[in-house]
Amino acid sequence: MNLFITVPAWALQSHGAPEGLYVHQMAHILYMCALAYLYWNIKRTSFSGRGWRFLQLFCLLMFLWNIIAFTGHSVGLVLGQSDFFKDDGYWHTRLLGPITAVKLIYYLTKMDHLVCVPALFFLFLSLRIFYHDSLKQDRNEES
């Protein structure tokens, strides 16, 4: 075995049928429950401030993202290999017509990054605010 020979490492994991998809879908449900609990707990304890509002926005958007991803995975089960045309592997896959409601839902759920990226941005903003607030508190305690 030569340690200096490289091979491609793709950032895509396909799930074995059907157990992999079941576990993946259960993970979406568990993540949604955790986000709902975090959102509720922030509201219940009356935390205030921009950081907490941004964290709640993160929870709401990631909850929505999980719904979109869960739906996309479920709709993907209905579609077959004959609904796709692969030019040059996975990265050049095209959805074949005629466009049905199922295909349209599948296509729209593949744009989940339009919800996930803003959610992660709100998480970043909340953590940055928490960090700056803790720095101010440390400086006040030192004085």
Secondary structure, DSSP 8 states (H G I E B T S, - for coil): --TT------S-----TTHHHHHHHHHHHHHHHHHHHHHHHHHHTT--SHHHHHHHHHHHHHHHHHHHHHHHHHHHHH--GGGEEESSSGGGEEE-SS--HHHHHHHHHTTTHHHHHHHHHHHHHHHHHHHHHHHHHHHHHH-
